[in-house]
Structure formats: C-alpha cells, structure tokens
Amino acid sequence: MGWPTIVIFVLGVVNFALNRAVFGSGHPLLARLPQASRVLGNRAALVTEFVMLFFALLLSVNGWPGFVWAYLLYTAVNALAAWLIVGRRI
C-alpha cells in the first residue's frame, strides 16, 4: 500500500464526513423533502460515495497512482458544494 492509496483513503473519509454534514445541516431544501425521500437520498449518496472510493482505491492499488489527483479534484468539488449548502449560500 503506497502513499496514493493512503491519500485516497483519507480523502474518502473526508467525503463521507462532508456527506454527513450536508444531510445533517437541516437545509431548507432538504427539510422540504418527504422523510422517505431524505432517507433514500442519503442512502443513495452513501452508496455512491462508497463506489467512488472503492474504484479509486482499486485503481490506485492496481498501478494508477495518478488517479489520486482525480479523486482530489472530486473531493474539492464535494467540499465546495458542501460549503455552499451547509453555509446556506444556496
């Protein structure tokens, strides 16, 4: 396990934390959704995050260490979106 794998794993933890912060923020757009839609959306988001993390780790372990930059960009976009939602800028 090399440094790209460790970096991607840490970024994956950050992405899960961002997801948790967004769904726990009580944003008015999320609050207007029915409870069933919120639960389904949260689960779908968690599954999507897991799939992204899984394949990023798989690619980095199998000889694509440069993929860490793509996953870093993905995390940066997630962080920007979470900042906009949690900070009530949208």
C-alpha positions as CSV (number, residue, x, y, z in Angstrom):
1,M,0.0,0.0,0.0
2,G,1.6,3.2,-1.2
3,W,1.0,6.9,-0.5
4,P,-1.6,7.3,-3.2
5,T,-3.8,4.6,-1.5
6,I,-3.4,6.3,1.9
7,V,-4.2,9.7,0.4
8,I,-7.3,8.4,-1.4
9,F,-8.5,6.6,1.8
10,V,-8.2,9.8,3.8
11,L,-10.0,11.8,1.1
12,G,-12.7,9.1,1.2
13,V,-13.2,9.7,4.9
14,V,-13.4,13.4,4.2
15,N,-16.1,12.8,1.5
16,F,-18.2,10.7,3.9
17,A,-17.9,13.4,6.6
18,L,-19.0,16.1,4.0
19,N,-22.0,13.9,3.1
20,R,-22.9,13.6,6.7
21,A,-22.6,17.3,7.3
22,V,-24.8,18.1,4.3
23,F,-27.6,15.7,5.2
24,G,-27.4,16.8,8.9
25,S,-27.4,20.5,8.1
26,G,-31.2,20.9,8.1
27,H,-31.0,22.9,4.9
28,P,-34.5,24.2,3.8
29,L,-34.3,22.3,0.5
30,L,-33.6,19.1,2.3
31,A,-36.2,19.8,5.0
32,R,-38.9,20.2,2.4
33,L,-38.4,16.7,1.1
34,P,-40.6,13.9,2.5
35,Q,-38.9,11.7,5.0
36,A,-38.8,8.7,2.7
37,S,-37.0,10.8,0.0
38,R,-34.5,12.1,2.5
39,V,-33.7,8.5,3.7
40,L,-33.4,7.2,0.2
41,G,-31.3,10.1,-0.9
42,N,-28.9,9.7,2.0
43,R,-28.5,6.0,1.3
44,A,-28.0,6.6,-2.4
45,A,-25.4,9.3,-1.6
46,L,-23.6,6.9,0.8
47,V,-23.6,4.1,-1.8
48,T,-22.3,6.5,-4.5
49,E,-19.5,7.7,-2.2
50,F,-18.6,4.1,-1.4
51,V,-18.5,3.1,-5.0
52,M,-16.3,6.1,-5.9
53,L,-13.9,5.4,-3.0
54,F,-13.8,1.7,-3.9
55,F,-12.9,2.2,-7.5
56,A,-10.4,5.0,-6.7
57,L,-8.7,2.7,-4.3
58,L,-8.8,-0.2,-6.7
59,L,-7.3,1.9,-9.5
60,S,-4.5,3.3,-7.3
61,V,-3.6,-0.2,-6.0
62,N,-3.5,-1.6,-9.5
63,G,-1.0,0.7,-11.0
64,W,-2.8,4.0,-11.5
65,P,-1.2,6.2,-8.7
66,G,-2.0,9.3,-10.7
67,F,-5.7,8.7,-10.0
68,V,-5.1,10.4,-6.7
69,W,-5.3,13.8,-8.5
70,A,-8.7,13.0,-10.0
71,Y,-10.0,11.9,-6.6
72,L,-8.6,15.1,-5.0
73,L,-10.4,17.1,-7.6
74,Y,-13.6,15.2,-6.9
75,T,-13.2,15.8,-3.1
76,A,-12.6,19.6,-3.8
77,V,-15.8,19.8,-5.7
78,N,-17.6,18.0,-3.0
79,A,-16.2,20.3,-0.4
80,L,-17.2,23.4,-2.3
81,A,-20.8,22.0,-2.7
82,A,-21.0,21.1,1.0
83,W,-19.7,24.6,1.9
84,L,-22.4,26.2,-0.2
85,I,-25.1,24.0,1.2
86,V,-24.1,24.0,4.9
87,G,-23.2,27.7,4.8
88,R,-26.7,28.4,3.4
89,R,-25.2,30.2,0.4
90,I,-27.7,28.4,-1.9
